[in-house]
Amino acid sequence: MAVTRSELREKIMIILYQYDLMTSNKVKCDLDKIIKDNVTLENDFVKDMVYGVVTTKQELDTIANSKMIDWDISRIDKTGAAILRLAIYELKYTDTPEVVVINEAIELAKKYSDDSVRKIINAVLDKIIKE
């Protein structure tokens, strides 16, 4: 059975969360292994998105921080930060329609983050697309 893009985004968020958790705790990790542990079949979309987010993380954080008032991405839980980075990356570097990116991010936030983080994600993404 084919895996949907929504399901793949959830896997990507989990991979980004695991990688962030390990690197922030200075645990040696292999990004390719984390991907393989989470996605059974080789998938270019997953790899492209994960490596894209990881390599542009500082830029994505700068964008996110510039859209928040008296807050920054380091204060958001790691799942919320992973969702926000993924969405900003997808808005900036892919042709995915903005409405799809925001909807997918909000659905992930509803599932994995609390209401305050969901609202922050929504507000940041809304500001980005209005620019």
Steps between C-alpha positions, in 0.01 A plus 500: 500500500629845407601738774345848485698824511331573834633173642845578359498846657423340834798267452718797404392687813585194714841467333574871552388474862723199566799660327453828692464316830815297441716785373388740773599237757831446319415138418683376194247411232475410134223687317473231232447236769230709667326532162527125436367421848189708429431443131502141379531578129750741347317826437653802325238740639588402857876520441478831314285659767701367796837599354357833383374588847818381673730695267294822518407474870668828601330689218162342585544591868589858407185528288285349777652724767445811289125426492461449876455775757677445835551133414736284302512153352732366771217548753256285302492127570718296264204351312353845443838630384533206258153569359574871463838444333349247260217736404728801452736289288212371290361853449840640406655221294219296342204556271251358751199736519508724808157384618617137494818580698310690767224240527751215532700689764190581703378139484840377625498765774151392610628144531844562656503841669285693740257772398738789573769352272241435228400868519864613476558277195184631335592864570858464372394324179220753446751788526736328257240450228370858537844643418 
